[in-house]
């Protein structure tokens, strides 16, 4: 269930001037398994590009995700692979599995402050997903992997770039992401963090109970924001 802690960080949520939202498994629930399509297409691309077996491709995919932050970054660093064909291939997916969430839509409408997408995917993928979710009108800009020079979350320089280009102030910003490791640099910059808990295979293992970089946790973003910003 959504958690709102009666602390200074809760007050910072209500008074935030900007919100950075991850896209996949954050603005839609992980149980839709949309990202499973991307995951499968990553493995297929690696199999064809590196001419390796499906098992070897899967091992490389997960190893690069662990060591480089994203599979794409690993392929670029280890094999000098150009990113564009990979991104185009892996995001050629069926978004019809996603459903409109009216509660999330209404809560986003009531929220004050700027709303920005910050994703390791592409603008085209984000637009495709947001159109299906009927949420595109809430977000003023999409910072994708190309916008950060193909430097992914959780690399700290990607966050600093988004902060600099957008003109937001980190201490007055909330970051929402399903990945535990992606919230650590946001916390280090002074942001308030919300973990959109989903599936460990996508978001990584659950944080340690004493982790200080996770301020709030929810498994239902629409309910969480609706509770924080109730209808008048």
N, C-alpha and C positions, 0 to 999 in steps of 0.2 A: 504493500500500500504506500501511497505517497507520504513523505515525511517532511514536515515543516517544523524546524526546531526554533524555540523561542529565544533566539540569540541575536547578536549583532548581525550575523550573516543573513538572518531572516529579514531584518529591517533593510539590509542592503538589497535584497531581492525586490522588495516593494518600492524602493527608491532608485532603482537602477536607471541609468540614462541610456544604456545600450545593452543588447542581448546578442551574443554570438551563438548560433545554433548549428550543430552538426546536422547532416542530412540523413544518411542511411542508418537505420535502426534507432533513430532519435525522433524524427518527425513522423515516423510510422513505427508501429511495434515490431520487434524483431521476430515475433512468431509468424509474421506473414511470409518469412523466408525469401523475401525479394533478394536479399544479399546472397543467398545460396546460389542464385542464378549467376551472379557476378563471380562468386567463388569458383563455380564450375567452369566458367568461361576463361578465368585466369589459368586454370590448370590446362585447359585445351590449348590456349595460346602458347603456353610454355612448351607443351608437348610438340607442337608444330614448329615453333621458332627455334628451339634448341635441339630438335630431333632426338628427344629422349622418350623413355617409356612414360606411361601415365603415372605410374608409382613414383618414378624419379621426379617428374614434374611436380607432383603434389608435395614431395619432400622439399624441393627447392622453393616452392611457393611459400610454405609455412616457415622455412628457415629464413628466407629473405624478409618476411613480415616481422619476424622476431628480431633480426639483427639490424635491419635498415629502416624499420618503421612502417614501410609498406612493401609489398611484393614488387611494385613498379620501381621503387628506389633501388632495390637489390638488383633487379635486372639491368637498370641503367648503369649502376656502379660496377657490377661484375661482368657484364656482357656488352656494355656500350650500346644498349638497345635504344633506339629512338622511342619516345613515349607515345606519340600520337597514334600509331596503328594499334598499340596495345589498348589504350584507353577507348578508342572507337570500338574495338572488338568486344571488350569485356562489358561495356555498357549498352550493348545491343540486346536488351532484355525486354520481357513482358511485364509492364507495370500494372496490368489489369488486376493483379492480386491485391493491390492497395485499395483501401476503402476510405472514403471521406469521413472525417471525424468532426461533427458539428460542434462538439464541446470545445475541442482544441481551436477550431476556427473562431468561435465566439470569444474565447479567452484571449487569443492573440489580438483580437480587435480591441479588447478593453485594456490591454497592457500599454502603459506609457513607455516612451523610449524608442530608440532606433532598433530595428531588427535586421540582422545580417546573417547570411548563410556562410559558414566556414567549413569547407569540405575537402577531403582528399580525392574526390571525384572531379568531374568536369562540369562546366556551366551547362552544357547540353543535357547531361544526365540529371543535374539538379532541376533544370527547367522541366524536363519530362516528368520527374517525380512530383514536383510542386503543382504542375498542371493537373495531374491525376488526383492529387490530394485536395485540390481547389484552395491552395494556400499561397500561391505565388504573389498575390497582391499585398501580402503583409511585409514582404522583404524588399528592402531598398537596393541591395546589391548582393551578388554572389562572389565570394572569394573561393576560387577553385585551385586545383593543384598547379595549373599553368600560371595563375596570378602570383604564386609564391616562387616562381622559377623552378617548379617541380621539386621543391623542398616540402616534404609532407609534415603534417602533425605526426608525432609529437616533437619535432625539431623546434627549438625555442625561436630560431630566427624567423620561422614562418609566422608565428604569433606576433612578433615585434613588427613584421612587415604589415600585417593586417591592421594592427593598432596604429601604425604610422600613416598608412594610406587612407584609412577611414577617418582618422582624426578623433577616435574615441579615447576616453581615459580609462585605463585598465581598472583602476580602483572603483570606478562607477559602472563597471561592466560585469555581466553575468555570462558564463559560458556553460552551455548544455551539450553534453556529449555522451554517447553510450560507451566509449572507451575509457577505462580507468587511467591508462597511461597518458591519454590525450589531455586529461584535466590537470596533470601535474604542472606543465609549463604555464597554464593559465593562472593557477594558484600562485606560482612564483612571481608572476607579473602583478599580482594584487587583485585578480578577479575573484568574484564569488563563483563557486562551481556547483553544478547540478549534474549528478550522474544519472543518466537514463538507463537504468539497469535492464539488460536484455539477456542474450545468450552468451555464455562464456566463450564459445568458439569464435565469436565475432568480436566481443568486447575485451577479452582477456579474463584472467582469473579475478574473482572478487577482491576488492581491496582489503588490506589488513584492518581489523576493527579499530585500530588506533591510527589509521591513516589520517593525516591532517589536511590533505589536499582535496578531500571530498567533503563539501559542506552540507549538501542535501542529496537525497536519494529518492527516485521515483521509478515505478514500473508502469506508470500511466501519466504521460506528460499532460494530456488534456485535463485530467482530474487535478493534477498538481497545480497547473496555472489557473484553473477555474477556482480552486480553493484560495489561491493567493490573490487573485483579482476577481472577486465575486461580482455578479450582476447587481446593479443598484436596486 
